[in-house]
Amino acid sequence: MNTQEEVEFYCPYCGERISVLVDCSEAEQQYVEDCQVCCSPMVLTIRVDESGLPMVEATQENE
């Protein structure tokens, strides 16, 4: 099983589609990462389900 998966999502600031590499060995993670397009700080909440599929929720840092 691959422990890293690339996940695409939309920036909550500029709306551009971007991607991150997710470590699927951890069920839940949260961290701040700058958008690769507009450089705004996004809070990424990552959850990995029982089958190993990661889901990313991106919100603005000030929400």
N, CA and C atoms as an extended XYZ file, in Angstrom:
189
Properties=species:S:1:pos:R:3:atomname:S:1:resname:S:1:resid:I:1 pbc="F F F"
N         0.834       -1.186        0.000 N   MET     1
C         0.000        0.000        0.000 CA  MET     1
C         0.879        1.250        0.000 C   MET     1
N         0.546        2.193       -0.842 N   ASN     2
C         1.288        3.445       -0.933 CA  ASN     2
C         0.885        4.335        0.247 C   ASN     2
N         1.856        4.826        0.990 N   THR     3
C         1.525        5.647        2.152 CA  THR     3
C         1.409        7.124        1.811 C   THR     3
N         1.708        7.495        0.560 N   GLN     4
C         1.560        8.881        0.136 CA  GLN     4
C         0.665        8.949       -1.092 C   GLN     4
N        -0.272        9.887       -1.064 N   GLU     5
C        -1.184       10.089       -2.187 CA  GLU     5
C        -1.233       11.573       -2.527 C   GLU     5
N        -1.297       11.885       -3.808 N   GLU     6
C        -1.467       13.267       -4.243 CA  GLU     6
C        -2.968       13.573       -4.277 C   GLU     6
N        -3.369       14.656       -3.625 N   VAL     7
C        -4.778       15.031       -3.545 CA  VAL     7
C        -4.937       16.450       -4.092 C   VAL     7
N        -5.923       16.633       -4.962 N   GLU     8
C        -6.208       17.957       -5.529 CA  GLU     8
C        -7.400       18.582       -4.815 C   GLU     8
N        -7.354       19.907       -4.680 N   PHE     9
C        -8.441       20.665       -4.061 CA  PHE     9
C        -8.345       22.096       -4.563 C   PHE     9
N        -9.297       22.927       -4.181 N   TYR    10
C        -9.326       24.318       -4.632 CA  TYR    10
C        -8.922       25.255       -3.501 C   TYR    10
N        -8.115       26.238       -3.818 N   CYS    11
C        -7.689       27.241       -2.846 CA  CYS    11
C        -8.899       28.050       -2.399 C   CYS    11
N        -9.090       28.231       -1.091 N   PRO    12
C       -10.218       29.011       -0.608 CA  PRO    12
C       -10.077       30.515       -0.853 C   PRO    12
N        -8.919       30.956       -1.293 N   TYR    13
C        -8.695       32.375       -1.587 CA  TYR    13
C        -8.869       32.680       -3.071 C   TYR    13
N        -8.059       32.016       -3.906 N   CYS    14
C        -8.044       32.364       -5.338 CA  CYS    14
C        -8.852       31.400       -6.204 C   CYS    14
N        -9.250       30.262       -5.658 N   GLY    15
C       -10.074       29.317       -6.396 CA  GLY    15
C        -9.319       28.415       -7.362 C   GLY    15
N        -7.995       28.538       -7.404 N   GLU    16
C        -7.202       27.692       -8.303 CA  GLU    16
C        -7.112       26.271       -7.760 C   GLU    16
N        -7.077       25.314       -8.670 N   ARG    17
C        -6.913       23.914       -8.271 CA  ARG    17
C        -5.440       23.654       -8.035 C   ARG    17
N        -5.136       23.128       -6.854 N   ILE    18
C        -3.764       22.820       -6.483 CA  ILE    18
C        -3.736       21.417       -5.875 C   ILE    18
N        -2.558       20.925       -5.604 N   SER    19
C        -2.454       19.586       -5.037 CA  SER    19
C        -1.406       19.559       -3.934 C   SER    19
N        -1.574       18.595       -3.042 N   VAL    20
C        -0.601       18.345       -1.976 CA  VAL    20
C        -0.355       16.849       -1.905 C   VAL    20
N         0.791       16.485       -1.390 N   LEU    21
C         1.130       15.095       -1.159 CA  LEU    21
C         0.764       14.776        0.289 C   LEU    21
N        -0.125       13.792        0.481 N   VAL    22
C        -0.654       13.461        1.802 CA  VAL    22
C        -0.011       12.173        2.311 C   VAL    22
N         0.417       12.206        3.566 N   ASP    23
C         0.925       11.017        4.244 CA  ASP    23
C        -0.277       10.245        4.779 C   ASP    23
N        -0.626        9.141        4.136 N   CYS    24
C        -1.823        8.374        4.500 CA  CYS    24
C        -1.619        7.471        5.710 C   CYS    24
N        -0.433        7.468        6.301 N   SER    25
C        -0.203        6.640        7.480 CA  SER    25
C        -0.794        7.281        8.734 C   SER    25
N        -1.184        8.559        8.654 N   GLU    26
C        -1.828        9.246        9.773 CA  GLU    26
C        -3.295        9.476        9.419 C   GLU    26
N        -4.194        9.101       10.313 N   ALA    27
C        -5.631        9.184       10.039 CA  ALA    27
C        -6.135       10.623        9.972 C   ALA    27
N        -5.545       11.515       10.776 N   GLU    28
C        -6.008       12.898       10.801 CA  GLU    28
C        -4.828       13.841       10.993 C   GLU    28
N        -4.822       14.924       10.208 N   GLN    29
C        -3.750       15.912       10.278 CA  GLN    29
C        -4.340       17.296       10.056 C   GLN    29
N        -3.686       18.299       10.594 N   GLN    30
C        -4.065       19.676       10.302 CA  GLN    30
C        -2.804       20.531       10.348 C   GLN    30
N        -2.621       21.342        9.297 N   TYR    31
C        -1.463       22.222        9.257 CA  TYR    31
C        -1.743       23.379        8.309 C   TYR    31
N        -0.889       24.394        8.362 N   VAL    32
C        -1.014       25.573        7.509 CA  VAL    32
C        -0.001       25.459        6.379 C   VAL    32
N        -0.484       25.711        5.165 N   GLU    33
C         0.397       25.694        3.994 CA  GLU    33
C        -0.016       26.839        3.076 C   GLU    33
N         0.964       27.507        2.489 N   ASP    34
C         0.667       28.593        1.558 CA  ASP    34
C         0.217       28.032        0.216 C   ASP    34
N        -0.755       28.714       -0.402 N   CYS    35
C        -1.217       28.348       -1.742 CA  CYS    35
C        -0.047       28.485       -2.712 C   CYS    35
N         0.085       27.526       -3.608 N   GLN    36
C         1.165       27.536       -4.584 CA  GLN    36
C         0.966       28.613       -5.645 C   GLN    36
N        -0.261       29.153       -5.760 N   VAL    37
C        -0.568       30.150       -6.781 CA  VAL    37
C        -0.567       31.564       -6.195 C   VAL    37
N        -1.383       31.802       -5.145 N   CYS    38
C        -1.527       33.165       -4.614 CA  CYS    38
C        -0.757       33.414       -3.316 C   CYS    38
N        -0.120       32.381       -2.777 N   CYS    39
C         0.722       32.468       -1.566 CA  CYS    39
C        -0.046       32.781       -0.289 C   CYS    39
N        -1.372       32.668       -0.291 N   SER    40
C        -2.162       32.903        0.909 CA  SER    40
C        -2.118       31.673        1.815 C   SER    40
N        -2.130       31.879        3.155 N   PRO    41
C        -2.037       30.750        4.078 CA  PRO    41
C        -3.378       30.014        4.214 C   PRO    41
N        -3.385       28.726        3.899 N   MET    42
C        -4.586       27.893        4.007 CA  MET    42
C        -4.404       26.924        5.169 C   MET    42
N        -5.491       26.657        5.896 N   VAL    43
C        -5.482       25.606        6.900 CA  VAL    43
C        -5.973       24.339        6.210 C   VAL    43
N        -5.129       23.326        6.165 N   LEU    44
C        -5.480       22.060        5.537 CA  LEU    44
C        -5.839       21.055        6.621 C   LEU    44
N        -7.053       20.528        6.540 N   THR    45
C        -7.496       19.458        7.428 CA  THR    45
C        -7.586       18.208        6.572 C   THR    45
N        -6.827       17.199        6.951 N   ILE    46
C        -6.731       15.979        6.157 CA  ILE    46
C        -7.226       14.808        6.985 C   ILE    46
N        -8.117       14.034        6.375 N   ARG    47
C        -8.628       12.829        7.015 CA  ARG    47
C        -8.450       11.666        6.044 C   ARG    47
N        -8.023       10.531        6.578 N   VAL    48
C        -7.851        9.322        5.779 CA  VAL    48
C        -8.880        8.308        6.260 C   VAL    48
N        -9.739        7.821        5.343 N   ASP    49
C       -10.784        6.873        5.741 CA  ASP    49
C       -10.222        5.462        5.924 C   ASP    49
N       -11.101        4.526        6.324 N   GLU    50
C       -10.671        3.157        6.628 CA  GLU    50
C       -10.031        2.455        5.441 C   GLU    50
N       -10.431        2.834        4.222 N   SER    51
C        -9.867        2.196        3.035 CA  SER    51
C        -8.562        2.864        2.573 C   SER    51
N        -8.123        3.909        3.298 N   GLY    52
C        -6.861        4.563        2.974 CA  GLY    52
C        -6.968        5.737        2.029 C   GLY    52
N        -8.205        6.182        1.717 N   LEU    53
C        -8.379        7.314        0.807 CA  LEU    53
C        -8.349        8.635        1.577 C   LEU    53
N        -7.453        9.540        1.191 N   PRO    54
C        -7.361       10.833        1.877 CA  PRO    54
C        -8.348       11.846        1.319 C   PRO    54
N        -8.835       12.712        2.201 N   MET    55
C        -9.700       13.827        1.814 CA  MET    55
C        -9.116       15.085        2.441 C   MET    55
N        -9.047       16.164        1.644 N   VAL    56
C        -8.471       17.423        2.098 CA  VAL    56
C        -9.547       18.496        2.121 C   VAL    56
N        -9.625       19.207        3.251 N   GLU    57
C       -10.499       20.380        3.351 CA  GLU    57
C        -9.592       21.581        3.573 C   GLU    57
N        -9.712       22.581        2.695 N   ALA    58
C        -8.880       23.774        2.791 CA  ALA    58
C        -9.757       24.962        3.171 C   ALA    58
N        -9.359       25.671        4.222 N   THR    59
C       -10.086       26.866        4.655 CA  THR    59
C        -9.115       28.017        4.798 C   THR    59
N        -9.668       29.233        4.801 N   GLN    60
C        -8.822       30.403        5.007 CA  GLN    60
C        -8.308       30.406        6.431 C   GLN    60
N        -7.109       30.898        6.620 N   GLU    61
C        -6.474       30.866        7.941 CA  GLU    61
C        -7.269       31.651        8.978 C   GLU    61
N        -7.942       32.708        8.570 N   ASN    62
C        -8.646       33.558        9.539 CA  ASN    62
C       -10.085       33.117        9.787 C   ASN    62
N       -10.518       31.967        9.284 N   GLU    63
C       -11.886       31.492        9.518 CA  GLU    63
C       -12.031       30.893       10.885 C   GLU    63
